[in-house]
Amino acid sequence: MPLGLHKHGDDHRRKSGDEGSAEVAGGDDETVVEPDQGNVLSHIISQLRPGADLNKVTLPTFILEPKSMLERITNFMAHPETLLPMPEIEDPTQRFVSVVKFYLSGWHIKPPGVKKPLNPILGETFTCYWEYPDHTRGYYISEQTSHHPPKSSYFFMAPEHNIRIDGALKPRSKFLGNSAASLMEGVGVLRFMNRGKTRGGERYFLTQPNMYARGILFGKMKYELGDHSFIKCPENGLMADIEFKTKGYFGGTYNAIGGSIKNEKTGELLFELSGMWSGEMVLKDVRTGHKEVLFNASHAKHTPPIVRPIEEQGERESQRLWLNTVIAIKESNHTAATEEKSKIEDRQRDETAKRAEQGIEWQPKLFRPIRGGPGGPEEGEEGLDWILNANVDGATPEEKTKQIVAIAPILKGQQHNQQSKASQPQQSQVKSQSPGRPQQQMAGHDDLIDFGQSNPAPITSAPIGQTDPMQFQSNAPPGMQAPLQPGHPLKRVDTKTNDLDEFVDAPGY
């Protein structure tokens, strides 16, 4: 499908993946390297040594997936039929099994062949939502909170279903001869807000398998998941150890899994897992010998999230940021894709150099450092590093929804000229200052995103084709601003500090 807007009902909304990479159910895992692509590969061979860090190597664009890692993470929430029922299961053991099923249901969602998502740049964001059959929604917010080393932080909540997920993905890439490995560090914290006695609800800690691209220098390129991942629930003492098995040189098969579920408190083995992550997965109750299909990915259809149209997105939102690169990748124009990708990466390097020169430490807009350690409010969740910098603790699903959509534009029609954390200037700290006194990032006109720090009076733009009702009126009497209009804030700039104040009517929902 050509790049454009997705028709859904009476409005136009983009579905993540609609114009993307024809994601399939895990059956096509090979890429045949064409002669011209082999010439491109020779460009990177000279950069590689066994054990080399691939984050410092320029990869050919033909192995790139036409979406950012921040967007690819949403694959894990793309099966609402496994996601939404979990909190309502009364039996703790069966509830844990349902979490394992949910965890295993998303790995088959991938583009054909061997593809690596685009590395998000520092401060890049991606938001989206799902509309469920019961007329409820799930919301997703993510930001690239570190570039070296790369860290992608994300938040998901389905308020009516009492589900919250906080996560951090920290990939480390290594060259291993004829293979490349993405070592997927980080953790996801799944919560059932209607369960458990601890603050925030019953928690499940999830890690990820590593990813391997085989045959990158010669032969057919092959995608594999490998090594062990774990799911643990401290509240009920259950743990799943899941092995993603890589094919051996002389035997075995691709995409196989094995594993077990046991009670950590007693050491009792409860269930065994087997099958294929790209096909049928079987759960065996070791106490009774009964076997059942846990999930069958062979013909499973996932539900991509809905994304706001490109023209409503900010310049640092994933789909708008990488638009020209993605178009070139889909057209197999590797020269143009490399040029467009390099423009973004070069600009990021310039921004980093300017911050270093000015002694400014970059800070995320939407996430804050985790408050862990003994007695901390997020004790045990230190692996997240960053967590959403907002309270989503409303007494009702409606109140939680209001809190979520106030953090960043998610729904169609929400724009960056509305009052949200994502629309505010990025905050940084001068390294010589004491912590807790943030300053605006000093940025020149060459920055990829102009946050308006160099302008005496920041002015936000209106939607395309509309007049901005928030701009100051040039014909207003001296000392007067434009009258307050419904749904729009009135802005006032302090003449001494240039600080921007906004006055708004109480929002109606």
N, C-alpha and C positions, 0 to 999 in steps of 0.2 A: 504494500500500500504506500503511495507517495506520502511525503511528509505533509501533514495538515491537521485539521481538527476532526475529532471523532464525533460523529452524530449519535446522540443518545437522547431519545425522547424528543423534547422540543428545544433542548439547548445543546451547545457545542462544548464538549469536554474531551480532553485527551485521556486516553487509557494508556497507562505505562505499558509499553511493549506493542501497542497497536501498529506503530510505524517502525517497530524495532526489528529485532533479529530473529523473527519466526521461531520463538522458543518452543521447544518440543519436549516430549516425554522421555528424554534421556536415551533414545535409541541410536542417534547419530553422533558418535563421539570422535570421529576421525576427520582429519583435515589432510588432503593430499597437497603437498607443497609443489606449486607450479614452478617452471623454470625461472620466470621473472621474479617470483617470490624467493627462490633460492639465491638469486643475486642479491636481494635485499638482506637475506640472512647472512651472507658473507660479510656484510657491513658490521654486524654485531659480534661475529665470531672472534674478531681481534680484541673485543672488549672483555671477553669472558675467560674466567679461570674457575676451576672447580671450587665451589664455596663462595664465589663472588656474590656481592649484594646486587640483585637485579634492579633495586630502586635507583641505582646510579647508572643504569644501562638504558639506552634508547632502544625501544622495541619497535619492530615493524608494525605498521598500522593494520596489515591484513590479519593479524591475530588479535585485534582489538574488538571487543563487543561494543556496539554503538549505544552505550549508556554508561553512566557513572556508577561507581561502586555504591554510592549512597542510594541510588535507585535499585540496584540489583539486590540489596538487602531485603527489599520488600517481598522477594520470593518466599521468604519464611512465613509471611502472613497471608499467602495467596490461596489458602485452602480453608475457607470459612467453615466448611462442613466438619473439619477436624479441630478447628480453633474454638468456635463458639460454644460447643456443648461442654467443654472441660469443667468449668467451675460448678456446674450443676450436678455433677456426679457425687453421690454421697459417700460411697466407700473409698477410703483413702488410697487403697492399693489400686483399685480400678481407675481412680482419678490420675494416679501416677502413670498407669499404662496409657491412658488417653494422652498424656503429655508426650510420652515416647512416640505415639502414633503421629501426633501433630508435628513433632520434631523431624520425623523421617519423611513426612509427606511433601516437603518442599525441595528436596535435592534433585528431583528429576527435571525441574524447571531450569532450562539452560538453552542457549542458542546451539545450532548444529555445529559440530566440529569443536576445535579448541580455540576458545575465545577468552580474552582477559578484559574485564571492564576497565573503563578509563579511570585513572587515578584522580580522585577529587583534589582540587587545589584548596589551600588553606582558606577557611571561611566560606567555602561553597556550602550551599544548603539545598535540601530537597524535601518537599512536603507533598502529601497526597492523602487520599481517603478512599474507603470502600463503602459502597451501599449494599447492605445485606438484605436477603429476602424478607426478613421480619421488619423492614423499614428502619432499622438502626444503622449506625455507621461506626467504622473504625478509622482512627486518625493516626498519621505518621509524620514525625518531624525528625530531621537529621541535619547534622553539620559536620564538616571536616574540622576537627578540633586540633589536629596536629598534622604537619606534613613530613617532618623528619624527626622521629619515625612517624609513619602514617597512622592516624587514628581516626576512625569514623564513629561518631557517637549518634545514637538514635533512640527514639521514644515512640511507643505505640500504645494506644488505649482504645478499647471498645467499652465506653462508659456503661451502657445498659447491660453488658454481659460481665462486668466486674473483672475485666482483663486489663492488665498493664504489663508492658515489656520495656525495660531499659537495657540498652546494650552498647557494647564497644567492640569494634572489629579492628584488629591491629595486624595486618598482614606483613609478613617478612618474606621476601622473595630470595631464592637461592638458585644458582646455576649448578647442576649436578652432572656435568658431562653432556649426554644426549637428552637430558631431562631438565626441566625447570620446576621448582617447587615453590608454592605459596604456603608458607607456614602460618596458619590462621590462628593467631593468638587473640586473646580477648574473651569476653564472657557476655552472656545474655542472662538477665534476671527477669523471669516470668513470675507475675504475681496474680493470685486470685484474691481480689479485695474482699470477697464475701466469705473467705475461709481463713482459718488459723487464728492464733491468739496474739501474734506479733504485730508490731506496727506496720501497716501497709498491707497485711494479708499473708497468706501462705506463699512461700517463695520456692522457685525452682531455678537452679543454676545450670546453665547449659554452655558447653564448649563446642567447638567445631572441628571437623576433620581437616586435614591438610589437603591441598589440591596439587596435582602433578600434571604437567604437560610432557608427554613422552615423545621422543623422535623429533626434537626441534631442529636437529642439524642434518639428520638423514633418516630415510624411511617415512612411514606415515605418522603424522602427529596424532596422538591419542590423549584423551582427557581421562584422568582417574582421580577418585577420592581415596585417601589412605590414612591409616593410623587410627588411634583410639579417640573417641570423644565421650563425654560423660554428662549425665543428668543427675543432679542431686537435689533432694528436698530435705533441708535440715529439720523441718517441723515434723515430718513423719518418718524420718530415718531411712528412706529408700534411696537406692542408687542404681542407675543403669550404666553399664560399660558397653559401649557400642564400637565394634571394630569395623572400619571400612577397609576391606581387603584389596590390596593391589595384586595384579596378576604376576605370578612368578615367571622366570625364564623358561622353565621346563614343565609347568603345569598350572592349574588353577584357571580361574575365569575372571572376566572383567565385571566390575560393579557389584561384587558380592559383599554381603555384610554378615556379621555374626555378633552375638553379644548375650548379655544376661541382665536380669533385674534381681537385686537381692536386698534383704533387710540388713543395713549396716549395723544396727544395734545388736542383732542376734547372729548375724552371719548366714542366715538361711537363704538359700537360693530359691527364688520364686518362679522365674520365667527364663526361657531361653529364646533368643532371636536368631533368625536365619533368613536367607533369601537374597534379593537383589534390590538395591536402592532405586534402580531404574525400572523395576518390575514388581513382582509379588514378594511381600515380606510376611513372614509367618511367626506367630507367637505360640510358644509351647508352655503350658503349665506343667512344671516338673513334678508337682504334687499329684496330679491326676493323669498326666500324659496327654491331656487334651490339646489339640492343635487347632488354630484358627488363623485366617488371613487377617493380619493387622491392617495392612494397606496395600493396594495394588496400584502402582504408578503407571502401568502400561497404557491405560486409556483414561487416566485421571485428567480432568480439565480444571486448570487453575483459574482464579479470578484476579485479573490484573487490577491495580488500583486506578482511581481516576485522578488526573492531574489537571491543574488549571491551565487554560490556554497560554501559549508562549507569550502573547502580547500582554498578558497580565502578570508575567513573572518578572522578578527583579533580575538585574544583570548577573548576579552571583548565584542564581538558582540553576540547578544542573542542566535542565533541558534547554534553557536559553543560553547558558554559558557555552555549552558544547555543540550548539546547533549546527554551525558550519562544519565542524569536525565530523559530526554524526552524518550529515548529508553526504560528505565526501566518502566516508567509510561505506555507506550503503550503496553508493555509486561505484564502488571499487576503484575510486580515484585516489590511489595511495599517495601520490605526490601532493595533491591538495590537502588530503587528510593530515599528512605530516606537517605541512606548512601551517594549517589552522591550529593544530595541536601545539606546535612550537610557539605560536604567537601567545597563547594563553600561558604556557609554561615560562616563556621568557619574561612576560610581564610579572608573573609571580616572583621570579628571581629578582627583578628590579625592585619590587615592593619590599622583599626581604632585605635587600641591601640598604634601602633607604631607612627602614626601621633600625637596622643595626647601626647605621651612621648616626642616627638621631637618638640612639639609646632607648628605643621604645620596645617594650615587650608586648607582643600581640596577645589578645584575649578573645575567646569565642564570644559570639553574641547571644546564643541561645542556651548554652550549657555552662555549668560552673564546676569547679573541682569537687570531687566526692569528699564527704565528711565522714571518713571511716575511722578505724582504730578503735581500741577498747572504749566502750561507752559512747562512741559517736553515733549520730542518728542513722548513719548508713554503714554501721559496723558489719563486716563480712562482705561488703560489696566493693572493696577497694579495687578490684580488677576492672571496674568500669572506668576509672580515672576521672571521667566527667559525667555529669547527670543534668537533666533538664533544669534550667535555672528559672523555675516557676513552680508555684504550688498548684497542684491539681488535686484538690481535696474537698471539692464541693459535697454537700450532703446528699445531693440527688444527681442522677445522670445528666439532667439538664444543666445544673450548675457546673459540673465538670466539663461539659461541652463548651459552655461559655468561656471557661478558663483556658481551654485548649486553643480555641480559635482566636483568642486574644494574644497568643504568644507569637504567631506568625501566620501569614496568609496561607490558607489551606483550601478553602472552598471557592468555587467559581464566583467571581465578583469581588472577592477580597483583594485589595490592592496595597501596595507598599506606601500609599499616601494615607492609609489608615493607621491608627495608633497601635503599634505592635512592636515587640522586641526586635523583630527582623527588619523593621523599617527605620530603626534608630541608628545613628552613627555608631560604627564599630568602636568599642572602647579598648584602650590599651593602657599599659602602665609604663611610666618612665622608670628604667631599672634602678636609678639612683634614689627614687622615692621610696618611702615606706609603704608596705602593702596596704591596700584598702583605700588608696586615693587615685582612682582611675582618671586618666585623661584621654581625650580623643586622639586617635592615631593621626600623626602628622603625615599627610600624604600630598604628593604633588599631582600635577595634571596628568602625569604618565601612568598613574595607577590604573589597574584594570577596572576598578570601580571608584567613581568619584563620590565619596561620602559627604562632600560639601564642606569639609573643614576649611578649605581655602576661600569659601564664599562668606561675605559678611552676614548675609541673611539667607539661610538655607530655604529653598523653595522646592516643594515636591510637585511632580507633574501629574496632570490629570489623565484619565484613561484616553486612549487614542480616539481622536475625533471629538473630544469634549473640552469645554473650557474649565480650567481649574478654579473652583470656587474658593480655594484656600489661599490663592495668591493675594498679595497685598494690592489694594486698589490704588492706582496712580492718581486717580481723580478724587480720592477721599480728602477731606479737610485735614490740615496739618495735625499730627498727633492722633489721628483716628485710623482705625483699621476697618476692613470690610465687615459688615454685619454678620453675626453668627448665622450660618445656614444649617438647616436640619441635616444631621448625619455627617457634618464636617466640622473639624476643630477650628477655632480661631487662634491664630499664631501671633505672639508678641516677642520681639527681640529686645533684650536688655541692651540699652545704648552703651553701657560701660563694659559689660562682659561678653556681649554677643550671644549670651545664653538664650535658648529658644524655649518659650513657655507656650503651652497649648491649653485652650479652654474648650471643653466639649460638653454637649448635652449628655445626660445619662443615656447610655445606649439602650435601644429597645430591641428585644429578641422575640 
